[in-house]
Amino acid sequence: MRSRRWQRVLLALGIGVFAANGLVAQSVRVELQTAKTWHFTNPDVWFSNEFPGARLNECTQTGSNEFTIAVSPENRPINPSAWYAFKVWSDAKRELHLVLTNTYDGRLHRARLSNDGKNWDQIAKARYTAEPSNRVMRLQIKVGRKPTWVAAQEMIGISELEAWMDAKCRLPFALSNIVGTTIEGRPIREFTLSESTNANFVFIISRQHPPEVTGSVGMMSYVDTIAGSSRLAKQFRRQFQTVVVPLVNPDGVEHGHWRHNLGGVDLNRDWQEFSQPETRAVSSFLAQTGRQPGALPFLFVDFHSTSSNVFYTQPDGQWMKPYDFARRWLERTTQRDAGFKIWRDAGHNVGLATSKAWANETFQIPAITCEFGSSTDRDEIRRFSRIAAEEMMRLLLAELEHPFVPPAATATSPVEVKGD
């Protein structure tokens, strides 16, 4: 529960409670999918997109037990992160042949199935075929009276993230906050983990892009480690405040969007113009927190998903504090988890309007986009994220005692690194 003592500490540091701030876009440029249930009578089969996070735009019967599912993005042009999610059931046990079609550029991810919307298994390879050039995927699934959930990834949506946030906010060293509201009026939540009045900050955000579930998997394991009961975590919380915004784009998650918010904007390309209420709210909160008198931001991490595991960072040799952090952090983490394949791309685009670029330029600190592959084993993501959090804590605690000083010969010489 929220602690009065920690409220006083955070308020003394200038971190007040941000209520809904009225920064709501005047018009919505995204046409929402029609929420409905399709019922076919020969045989009796039902398909539905009437649940949070669903994406099914049209359904037609094309054979006795064959159905075509059409999936469309929220608007165009758009990054082709094709997302789908629907439920299907029948009056009796039968096998269905489903043809999933993507009406815009983008590969449809191999389906995951669930009987309850909580526990998920990837469909067996023998029961699906993909035709990337035609943007088509064919599935054979067994259905019955109980709905079967079919989705591009396991669904970690608003309810799951809210439950996880609630658990974190009940910790005695946590303080929760609402930093703003979305176009549809959903709260953008933040919580801070700390047992310190020190204004040393680590910033963590995630889910700017709705389908990027593995980013949430990694982010939750990472934050769980910082919030844990280990001696290292307790020592870290006595020196640092960890500020977490786990769900930047709740409207997009709610409506099963491929990439954008309800305004039809890629939020991770809106960190210069700040045309959307979500980026305005989060950036304003972080800026106020990190620029208050005496504040020392140390690190910014934004969790995402993509086709592989990759760290996007600034180049080696660029001045910031802590210096050379990304290289040292990834090196130490991969030494402990040598089996996890992750690449570092240090080709930081200063002009690109991403959260990473904004944080680096605003605070002159390492700002890292951590991407996990959509097909990467979830337990491996959790393990790597736990180790990464531990090594981050060790490095930053050491930085307080002995700031890392680069060798004079390499202080301004970028090092070539492996990219993706």
Backbone hydrogen bonds, N-H to C=O, Kabsch-Sander energy under -0.5 kcal/mol:
donor,donor_aa,acceptor,acceptor_aa,energy
3,S,174,A,-0.6
7,Q,3,S,-2.2
8,R,4,R,-2.3
9,V,5,R,-2.1
10,L,6,W,-2.9
11,L,7,Q,-2.8
12,A,8,R,-2.3
13,L,9,V,-1.2
14,G,11,L,-1.4
15,I,10,L,-3.0
16,G,14,G,-1.0
18,F,16,G,-0.6
19,A,17,V,-0.8
24,V,22,G,-2.0
29,R,27,S,-0.5
30,V,262,L,-1.0
31,E,74,E,-0.8
32,L,30,V,-0.7
36,K,34,T,-0.6
38,W,47,F,-2.8
40,F,45,V,-2.9
42,N,43,P,-0.9
45,V,40,F,-2.1
45,V,43,P,-0.9
46,W,89,W,-3.0
47,F,38,W,-2.2
48,S,87,K,-2.3
49,N,36,K,-1.9
51,F,49,N,-1.7
53,G,254,E,-3.1
54,A,51,F,-1.8
55,R,85,A,-2.6
57,N,70,A,-2.2
58,E,70,A,-1.3
60,T,68,T,-2.0
62,T,60,T,-0.5
62,T,66,E,-2.1
63,G,66,E,-1.2
67,F,97,H,-2.3
68,T,60,T,-2.9
69,I,67,F,-0.5
69,I,99,V,-2.9
70,A,58,E,-2.9
70,A,68,T,-0.5
71,V,101,T,-2.6
81,S,79,N,-2.6
82,A,80,P,-1.1
85,A,55,R,-1.8
86,F,150,V,-2.5
87,K,48,S,-2.2
88,V,148,T,-2.1
89,W,46,W,-2.0
90,S,144,G,-2.9
91,D,44,D,-1.8
94,R,143,V,-2.0
96,L,141,I,-3.1
97,H,65,N,-2.9
98,L,96,L,-0.6
98,L,139,L,-2.9
99,V,67,F,-2.7
100,L,98,L,-0.6
100,L,137,M,-3.3
101,T,69,I,-3.3
101,T,99,V,-0.6
102,N,135,R,-2.4
103,T,71,V,-2.5
103,T,101,T,-0.6
109,H,82,A,-0.6
109,H,107,R,-0.5
112,R,151,A,-2.9
113,L,121,D,-3.3
114,S,149,W,-1.7
115,N,119,N,-0.5
120,W,118,K,-0.5
121,D,113,L,-2.3
123,I,111,A,-2.6
127,R,124,A,-1.9
128,Y,125,K,-1.4
129,T,138,R,-2.0
131,E,136,V,-3.2
134,N,131,E,-1.3
135,R,131,E,-0.8
135,R,132,P,-0.7
136,V,131,E,-1.6
137,M,100,L,-2.2
138,R,129,T,-3.0
139,L,98,L,-2.9
140,Q,127,R,-2.3
141,I,96,L,-2.1
141,I,139,L,-0.5
143,V,94,R,-2.8
144,G,146,K,-0.7
148,T,88,V,-2.8
149,W,114,S,-3.2
150,V,86,F,-3.0
151,A,112,R,-2.2
152,A,84,Y,-2.2
156,I,154,E,-0.9
157,G,155,M,-0.7
161,L,157,G,-2.5
162,E,158,I,-3.1
163,A,159,S,-2.2
164,W,160,E,-2.0
165,M,161,L,-2.8
166,D,162,E,-2.9
167,A,163,A,-1.9
168,K,164,W,-1.9
169,C,165,M,-2.7
170,R,166,D,-1.0
171,L,168,K,-1.4
174,A,171,L,-1.8
175,L,192,T,-1.7
177,N,190,E,-2.4
179,V,177,N,-0.5
179,V,188,I,-2.4
180,G,188,I,-0.7
182,T,186,R,-2.1
185,G,182,T,-1.3
188,I,180,G,-2.6
189,R,187,P,-0.7
190,E,177,N,-2.6
191,F,244,V,-2.0
192,T,175,L,-2.4
193,L,242,T,-2.4
194,S,173,F,-2.4
194,S,192,T,-0.6
195,E,237,R,-2.9
201,F,199,A,-0.6
201,F,296,L,-1.8
202,V,241,Q,-2.2
203,F,299,L,-2.8
204,I,243,V,-2.7
205,I,301,V,-2.2
206,S,245,V,-1.5
207,R,303,F,-0.8
212,E,209,H,-1.5
213,V,211,P,-2.6
215,G,212,E,-0.6
216,S,212,E,-0.9
216,S,213,V,-0.6
217,V,213,V,-2.1
218,G,214,T,-2.4
219,M,215,G,-2.6
220,M,216,S,-2.7
221,S,217,V,-1.7
222,Y,218,G,-2.4
223,V,219,M,-2.7
224,D,220,M,-2.8
225,T,221,S,-1.7
226,I,222,Y,-1.5
227,A,223,V,-2.4
228,G,225,T,-1.0
234,K,230,S,-2.3
235,Q,231,R,-2.2
236,F,232,L,-2.5
237,R,233,A,-2.6
238,R,234,K,-1.2
239,Q,236,F,-1.6
240,F,236,F,-2.8
241,Q,200,N,-3.3
242,T,193,L,-2.4
242,T,240,F,-0.5
243,V,202,V,-3.1
243,V,241,Q,-0.7
244,V,191,F,-2.7
244,V,242,T,-0.5
245,V,204,I,-2.8
248,V,206,S,-2.0
249,N,207,R,-1.5
253,V,249,N,-1.8
254,E,250,P,-2.7
255,H,251,D,-2.0
256,G,253,V,-1.1
257,H,252,G,-2.6
261,N,265,V,-1.9
264,G,261,N,-1.7
267,L,265,V,-0.9
269,R,266,D,-2.0
270,D,267,L,-1.6
271,W,353,A,-2.1
274,F,270,D,-1.4
280,R,276,Q,-2.2
281,A,277,P,-2.3
282,V,278,E,-2.3
283,S,279,T,-2.3
284,S,280,R,-2.1
285,F,281,A,-2.1
286,L,282,V,-2.5
287,A,283,S,-2.8
288,Q,284,S,-2.5
289,T,285,F,-2.4
290,G,286,L,-3.1
291,R,287,A,-1.7
292,Q,288,Q,-0.6
292,Q,289,T,-0.6
295,A,292,Q,-2.2
296,L,199,A,-3.3
298,F,201,F,-2.9
299,L,201,F,-0.9
300,F,366,P,-1.8
301,V,203,F,-2.4
302,D,368,I,-2.6
303,F,205,I,-2.2
304,H,370,C,-2.8
306,T,372,F,-1.6
310,V,308,S,-0.6
310,V,371,E,-2.2
311,F,343,W,-2.8
312,Y,310,V,-0.5
312,Y,369,T,-2.7
313,T,311,F,-0.6
313,T,345,D,-2.2
318,Q,315,P,-1.5
321,K,364,Q,-1.8
325,F,322,P,-0.9
328,R,324,D,-1.7
329,W,325,F,-3.2
330,L,326,A,-2.5
331,E,327,R,-2.3
332,R,328,R,-2.3
333,T,329,W,-2.3
334,T,330,L,-2.6
335,Q,331,E,-1.5
336,R,332,R,-1.2
337,D,333,T,-1.4
340,F,337,D,-1.7
341,K,339,G,-0.6
342,I,340,F,-0.8
343,W,309,N,-2.1
345,D,311,F,-3.3
346,A,344,R,-0.6
348,H,346,A,-1.7
350,V,348,H,-0.9
352,L,349,N,-1.1
354,T,352,L,-2.1
358,W,354,T,-2.3
359,A,355,S,-2.8
360,N,356,K,-2.2
361,E,357,A,-2.4
362,T,358,W,-2.6
363,F,359,A,-2.4
364,Q,360,N,-1.8
368,I,300,F,-2.7
369,T,312,Y,-2.1
370,C,302,D,-2.3
370,C,368,I,-0.7
371,E,310,V,-2.9
371,E,369,T,-0.7
372,F,304,H,-1.8
374,S,306,T,-2.2
376,T,373,G,-1.2
381,I,377,D,-2.0
382,R,378,R,-2.4
383,R,379,D,-2.3
384,F,380,E,-2.7
385,S,381,I,-2.6
386,R,382,R,-2.2
387,I,383,R,-2.3
388,A,384,F,-2.9
389,A,385,S,-2.3
390,E,386,R,-2.1
391,E,387,I,-2.6
392,M,388,A,-2.4
393,M,389,A,-2.4
394,R,390,E,-2.2
395,L,391,E,-2.4
396,L,392,M,-2.5
397,L,393,M,-2.3
398,A,394,R,-2.1
399,E,395,L,-1.8
400,L,396,L,-1.4
401,E,397,L,-1.1
402,H,398,A,-3.3
410,T,407,P,-1.5
411,A,407,P,-0.7
411,A,408,A,-0.7
413,S,410,T,-0.9
